[in-house]
Amino acid sequence: MSTTVVHHDVVMGFLPPSFAVPDVDHPGLMRAGERTSAPYGGGSVELQRCSAVDLAAPGAPTPDLLELGFDVVDLSAFDELQAVLARVEAAGEVTEADAEAIRAGIDGATLRCAGGRTLKVLHLAGEGLFMRTGGPNRLAVVPPESRGMNDHGAATSVHIDQDVYGTPLTQVMAGRAPELFRHDSPDGHNHDASLMLVNLWIPLHQITQPLVLADGRSLDRRRHQLRYGLPTGSFLDREDEMAVNDIWTMLHDPGQEWYFRSEMDHRSAYVFNTLSAPHGAGSLTGEDVAERGYRALEAAEAAVAEGDAAGLVAALVGVDLARPDAPDVTEALGRALDAMGALVDEARSDPSAVCGSGREGWVERSATARRAVVRTSIEMRIVVSVEA
């Protein structure tokens, strides 16, 4: 029996073409201009609606790290790692002890990819372990300034994390990175190396703002992949000569092919080529409803905590959290919207009871429903050897 690949619309941010300028250091290529914001900034973003394959749906293709540039690894058997990830999810932040435990759980591990390849973890980067948090429909749910490894927002635009020919790899590896690491770049490639610098992206919880990754084979890298110098002073402690990180930003093109998973937790993780794989957070159909629900329930919780039945009613006036009448809404997001809607209906039907004897239980369930539409993830950078 044949199965059908499921596509969903996702909205992602790209560099506006007007911000691309000639790269004088690399004739024939373009780079991002001075007005360009960082891939986690709020400006200089052109939103585009893209069709993406849901890898969690029946009939979805199997990713492949060497062919597409990304894959999925199973972490469910790493018991100690699962325990610390569950603790981090519950706490809503990662501590130094947690980070040490996460690194210990990965160091030297053998990872099995869905595509059939085996990865041996050889080295953990000393920097780059972060917890990222993103609310539905690009709602900011962390402070403007990050706090060590915490309070980092989701990516606002598609990017590639590292230029193999740039800083800091040039300095750290004495210019040998292009010959040692497998990569695809606008001005070179290495398809023979068995070593890869990869990101391990572990979702603690993800049904909104999914990580969306491109099939590297669908890219015109010389036309659409642009160098960008990312200042790192606000989140990394580096020497002056390495303070600007050389990365890539992307222009949109209809020929690009995209993939995501509609529901994911820390039992599995993405692994993707740090030097070559375009990626970013995407907004799904129905996330605008989830954002309204998040805001309304947050205001309602404040009223209930004060025992203010009138304030509770006011917070929920006009709030409609019905699933959008569109087949494009993922089942996971639909369930989350139903749960939020049930809480709104309960509060409207008897606000006095919710603000009285039912106060503690309703607030706890409401907070849980809001957390369900917030994406949290841990990311880290590792060097692996790849076996077929």
C-alpha positions as CSV (number, residue, x, y, z in Angstrom):
1,M,0.0,0.0,0.0
2,S,1.4,3.4,-1.0
3,T,1.7,6.3,1.4
4,T,1.5,10.0,0.8
5,V,4.3,12.4,1.8
6,V,2.7,15.1,4.0
7,H,3.6,18.7,3.3
8,H,2.8,21.7,5.5
9,D,3.2,25.4,5.0
10,V,5.9,27.0,7.2
11,V,6.7,30.7,7.4
12,M,10.4,31.4,7.7
13,G,12.6,34.5,7.6
14,F,15.2,35.1,4.9
15,L,17.6,37.9,4.0
16,P,15.8,40.5,1.9
17,P,17.5,40.6,-1.6
18,S,18.0,44.4,-1.2
19,F,20.4,43.7,1.7
20,A,22.8,41.6,-0.5
21,V,26.0,43.3,-1.6
22,P,29.0,42.2,-3.7
23,D,31.6,40.3,-1.7
24,V,34.8,42.1,-2.7
25,D,36.9,39.5,-1.0
26,H,35.2,36.7,-3.0
27,P,34.6,38.0,-6.6
28,G,31.4,36.6,-8.1
29,L,29.7,36.0,-4.7
30,M,27.5,38.2,-2.6
31,R,27.5,38.9,1.2
32,A,25.0,40.3,3.6
33,G,25.3,44.1,3.9
34,E,25.9,46.1,7.0
35,R,22.2,46.6,7.8
36,T,21.7,42.9,8.1
37,S,20.6,41.7,11.6
38,A,21.8,38.5,13.3
39,P,19.9,35.3,12.6
40,Y,18.4,35.7,16.1
41,G,17.6,39.4,15.7
42,G,14.3,41.0,15.0
43,G,15.0,43.1,11.9
44,S,16.2,42.7,8.3
45,V,13.9,39.7,7.8
46,E,11.8,38.9,4.8
47,L,9.1,36.3,5.7
48,Q,8.4,33.6,3.1
49,R,5.8,30.8,3.1
50,C,7.5,27.6,2.2
51,S,6.2,24.0,1.7
52,A,8.0,21.6,4.1
53,V,7.8,17.8,4.4
54,D,6.7,16.5,7.8
55,L,9.3,13.8,8.7
56,A,7.0,12.7,11.6
57,A,4.2,11.7,9.2
58,P,3.7,8.2,7.7
59,G,5.3,8.0,4.3
60,A,7.9,10.6,5.0
61,P,11.3,10.1,3.4
62,T,14.3,9.0,5.5
63,P,16.8,11.9,6.0
64,D,20.5,11.3,5.3
65,L,23.3,13.2,6.8
66,L,25.7,13.0,3.9
67,E,23.1,13.5,1.1
68,L,20.7,16.0,2.6
69,G,23.0,17.5,5.2
70,F,21.0,16.4,8.3
71,D,19.6,13.4,10.0
72,V,17.7,12.3,13.1
73,V,19.4,10.3,15.9
74,D,17.7,8.2,18.6
75,L,18.6,9.3,22.2
76,S,16.0,7.2,24.0
77,A,18.5,4.6,25.2
78,F,20.8,7.1,26.9
79,D,19.2,6.9,30.3
80,E,21.4,9.3,32.2
81,L,21.1,11.9,29.4
82,Q,17.3,11.5,29.3
83,A,17.2,12.1,33.1
84,V,19.1,15.4,32.9
85,L,17.1,16.5,29.9
86,A,13.8,15.8,31.7
87,R,15.1,17.8,34.7
88,V,16.1,20.7,32.5
89,E,12.7,20.7,30.8
90,A,10.9,20.8,34.1
91,A,13.2,23.6,35.5
92,G,13.0,25.7,32.4
93,E,16.7,26.4,32.5
94,V,20.1,24.7,32.1
95,T,22.7,25.0,34.9
96,E,26.4,24.5,34.7
97,A,25.9,21.1,36.4
98,D,23.3,20.2,33.8
99,A,25.5,21.2,31.0
100,E,28.3,19.1,32.4
101,A,26.0,16.1,32.6
102,I,24.7,16.6,29.1
103,R,28.2,16.7,27.7
104,A,29.1,13.6,29.7
105,G,26.2,11.8,28.2
106,I,27.3,12.6,24.7
107,D,31.1,12.5,25.0
108,G,32.4,9.4,23.1
109,A,28.9,8.2,22.3
110,T,28.0,6.2,19.2
111,L,24.9,7.7,17.6
112,R,22.6,5.8,15.2
113,C,21.1,7.9,12.4
114,A,17.6,7.2,11.0
115,G,19.3,7.1,7.6
116,G,21.4,4.2,8.6
117,R,24.8,5.9,9.2
118,T,26.7,5.6,12.5
119,L,28.4,8.6,14.1
120,K,31.2,8.4,16.7
121,V,31.5,11.5,18.9
122,L,35.1,12.5,18.9
123,H,35.1,16.0,20.4
124,L,32.8,18.4,22.1
125,A,33.2,22.1,21.4
126,G,34.0,24.1,24.4
127,E,31.5,26.7,23.5
128,G,28.0,26.8,21.9
129,L,25.8,24.8,24.4
130,F,22.6,26.9,24.6
131,M,19.0,26.5,25.6
132,R,16.7,28.2,23.2
133,T,13.0,29.1,23.8
134,G,10.5,30.3,21.3
135,G,6.8,31.1,21.7
136,P,4.1,30.4,19.1
137,N,4.0,32.6,16.0
138,R,7.4,34.1,16.9
139,L,6.1,35.3,20.3
140,A,9.1,36.4,22.4
141,V,8.9,34.5,25.8
142,V,12.5,35.2,27.0
143,P,14.1,38.6,28.0
144,P,15.8,40.7,25.4
145,E,19.2,39.8,26.8
146,S,20.4,36.2,27.2
147,R,21.7,34.9,30.5
148,G,24.7,32.6,30.0
149,M,23.4,29.4,28.4
150,N,19.8,30.5,29.0
151,D,17.2,32.9,27.6
152,H,18.2,32.5,24.0
153,G,15.4,33.0,21.5
154,A,14.6,30.9,18.5
155,A,16.2,31.7,15.1
156,T,14.3,34.5,13.3
157,S,16.0,33.8,9.9
158,V,17.5,30.9,8.0
159,H,21.2,30.7,8.3
160,I,24.2,28.3,8.4
161,D,26.2,28.4,11.6
162,Q,29.8,28.4,10.4
163,D,31.9,29.3,7.3
164,V,34.6,26.6,7.0
165,Y,36.9,29.2,5.5
166,G,36.3,31.8,8.2
167,T,36.7,32.8,11.8
168,P,37.1,31.0,14.2
169,L,37.9,27.8,12.4
170,T,40.8,29.4,10.5
171,Q,42.5,30.4,13.7
172,V,41.6,27.3,15.7
173,M,42.6,24.8,13.0
174,A,45.4,26.8,11.4
175,G,43.5,26.9,8.1
176,R,43.1,23.2,7.8
177,A,39.3,23.0,8.4
178,P,38.3,22.8,4.7
179,E,40.6,19.7,4.1
180,L,39.6,18.0,7.3
181,F,35.8,18.5,7.5
182,R,33.1,17.5,5.0
183,H,31.3,20.6,3.7
184,D,29.6,22.3,0.8
185,S,30.2,26.0,0.4
186,P,29.7,28.6,-2.5
187,D,33.4,28.6,-3.1
188,G,34.4,25.0,-2.4
189,H,33.5,21.6,-1.1
190,N,34.9,18.5,0.5
191,H,32.9,15.3,-0.1
192,D,35.6,12.9,0.9
193,A,36.3,13.6,4.5
194,S,34.8,11.2,7.2
195,L,35.0,14.0,9.8
196,M,32.1,16.3,10.3
197,L,31.5,19.3,12.5
198,V,27.8,19.0,13.4
199,N,25.2,20.5,15.6
200,L,23.3,18.2,17.9
201,W,19.9,19.9,18.3
202,I,17.9,18.3,21.1
203,P,14.3,19.4,21.5
204,L,13.0,19.3,25.0
205,H,9.5,20.0,23.6
206,Q,8.5,21.0,20.1
207,I,5.1,21.3,18.5
208,T,5.4,25.0,17.5
209,Q,8.3,26.9,16.0
210,P,9.9,23.7,14.6
211,L,13.4,23.6,13.4
212,V,13.2,23.5,9.6
213,L,16.1,22.3,7.5
214,A,16.9,22.5,3.8
215,D,17.9,19.6,1.6
216,G,21.4,20.8,0.6
217,R,21.0,19.4,-2.9
218,S,18.2,21.8,-3.6
219,L,20.4,24.9,-3.0
220,D,22.1,27.2,-5.5
221,R,24.8,28.1,-3.0
222,R,26.6,30.6,-5.2
223,R,23.4,32.7,-5.7
224,H,21.6,32.2,-2.4
225,Q,24.2,31.6,0.3
226,L,25.8,34.9,1.6
227,R,28.6,35.5,4.1
228,Y,27.8,37.4,7.2
229,G,30.0,38.5,10.2
230,L,28.2,37.8,13.4
231,P,29.4,39.7,16.5
232,T,29.6,37.3,19.5
233,G,30.5,39.5,22.4
234,S,27.0,39.3,23.9
235,F,27.0,35.5,24.3
236,L,30.5,34.1,23.8
237,D,33.8,35.0,25.5
238,R,36.4,35.1,22.7
239,E,39.7,36.8,22.0
240,D,39.4,40.0,19.9
241,E,40.6,38.3,16.7
242,M,37.8,35.8,16.9
243,A,35.0,38.1,18.2
244,V,33.3,38.2,14.8
245,N,32.0,34.7,13.8
246,D,31.9,34.1,10.0
247,I,28.5,32.5,9.2
248,W,26.1,32.4,6.3
249,T,22.7,33.9,5.7
250,M,20.3,32.8,3.0
251,L,18.1,34.3,0.2
252,H,14.8,32.5,-0.5
253,D,14.2,30.6,-3.7
254,P,11.2,28.5,-4.7
255,G,13.4,25.6,-5.7
256,Q,14.6,25.1,-2.1
257,E,13.2,22.0,-0.4
258,W,12.5,22.0,3.3
259,Y,11.9,19.4,6.1
260,F,10.7,19.5,9.7
261,R,9.1,17.2,12.3
262,S,5.6,18.2,13.6
263,E,6.1,16.8,17.1
264,M,9.4,16.1,18.8
265,D,10.9,15.7,22.3
266,H,14.3,14.8,23.8
267,R,14.1,11.1,22.9
268,S,15.4,12.1,19.5
269,A,17.5,14.9,18.1
270,Y,18.6,16.4,14.8
271,V,22.2,16.2,13.8
272,F,23.2,18.5,10.9
273,N,26.3,19.8,9.2
274,T,27.3,23.0,11.0
275,L,29.2,24.1,7.9
276,S,26.6,23.5,5.2
277,A,23.0,23.0,6.4
278,P,20.6,26.0,6.2
279,H,18.1,26.0,9.1
280,G,15.8,28.2,11.1
281,A,12.6,28.2,13.1
282,G,9.3,28.1,11.2
283,S,5.8,29.2,12.0
284,L,3.0,26.7,11.4
285,T,-0.6,27.2,10.4
286,G,-2.5,27.7,13.6
287,E,0.3,29.3,15.6
288,D,-1.4,32.7,15.5
289,V,-4.3,31.0,17.4
290,A,-1.9,29.5,19.8
291,E,-0.3,32.9,20.4
292,R,-3.7,34.4,21.2
293,G,-4.4,31.5,23.6
294,Y,-1.1,32.0,25.3
295,R,-1.6,35.7,25.9
296,A,-5.2,35.2,27.0
297,L,-4.4,32.4,29.4
298,E,-1.5,34.3,30.9
299,A,-3.7,37.3,31.6
300,A,-6.4,35.0,33.0
301,E,-3.9,33.3,35.3
302,A,-3.0,36.7,36.8
303,A,-6.7,37.5,37.4
304,V,-7.3,34.0,39.0
305,A,-4.3,34.4,41.2
306,E,-5.9,37.6,42.6
307,G,-9.3,36.0,43.0
308,D,-10.6,38.5,40.5
309,A,-13.6,36.9,38.7
310,A,-14.4,40.1,36.8
311,G,-10.8,40.4,35.6
312,L,-10.9,36.7,34.5
313,V,-14.0,37.3,32.4
314,A,-12.4,40.5,30.9
315,A,-9.2,38.6,30.0
316,L,-11.2,36.1,27.9
317,V,-13.6,38.4,26.1
318,G,-13.7,37.6,22.4
319,V,-11.1,34.8,22.7
320,D,-11.7,32.0,20.1
321,L,-9.3,29.2,20.2
322,A,-11.1,26.8,17.8
323,R,-8.8,24.9,15.5
324,P,-8.5,26.7,12.2
325,D,-10.6,25.0,9.5
326,A,-7.5,24.0,7.5
327,P,-6.0,20.6,6.8
328,D,-2.6,22.2,7.2
329,V,-2.8,22.3,11.0
330,T,-0.7,19.6,12.5
331,E,-2.4,17.1,14.8
332,A,0.0,18.0,17.7
333,L,-0.8,21.7,17.5
334,G,-4.5,20.9,17.1
335,R,-4.5,18.9,20.4
336,A,-2.8,21.8,22.1
337,L,-5.4,24.3,20.8
338,D,-8.2,22.0,22.1
339,A,-6.6,21.9,25.5
340,M,-6.3,25.7,25.7
341,G,-9.9,26.1,24.4
342,A,-11.2,23.8,27.1
343,L,-9.6,25.9,29.8
344,V,-11.1,29.1,28.4
345,D,-14.6,27.4,28.3
346,E,-14.2,26.2,31.9
347,A,-13.3,29.7,33.1
348,R,-16.1,31.3,31.2
349,S,-18.7,28.8,32.5
350,D,-18.0,29.4,36.1
351,P,-15.5,32.2,36.8
352,S,-16.3,32.4,40.5
353,A,-15.5,28.7,41.0
354,V,-12.3,29.0,39.0
355,C,-11.2,32.0,41.1
356,G,-12.3,30.3,44.3
357,S,-12.0,26.6,45.2
358,G,-10.7,25.6,41.7
359,R,-8.0,28.4,41.6
360,E,-4.9,26.3,42.2
361,G,-5.8,23.5,39.9
362,W,-6.9,25.7,37.0
363,V,-3.8,27.9,37.1
364,E,-1.6,24.9,37.1
365,R,-3.4,23.3,34.1
366,S,-3.4,26.7,32.3
367,A,0.4,27.1,32.8
368,T,0.9,23.6,31.5
369,A,-1.2,24.3,28.4
370,R,0.8,27.5,27.7
371,R,4.1,25.6,28.1
372,A,2.8,23.1,25.5
373,V,2.9,25.7,22.8
374,V,6.4,26.9,23.6
375,R,9.4,25.3,21.9
376,T,12.4,24.6,24.1
377,S,15.6,23.0,22.8
378,I,19.3,22.4,23.7
379,E,22.0,22.7,21.1
380,M,25.7,21.8,21.1
381,R,28.4,21.5,18.6
382,I,30.4,18.3,18.2
383,V,33.0,16.6,15.9
384,V,32.0,13.2,14.7
385,S,33.4,10.5,12.4
386,V,30.8,9.1,10.0
387,E,30.5,5.5,9.0
388,A,28.2,4.1,6.3
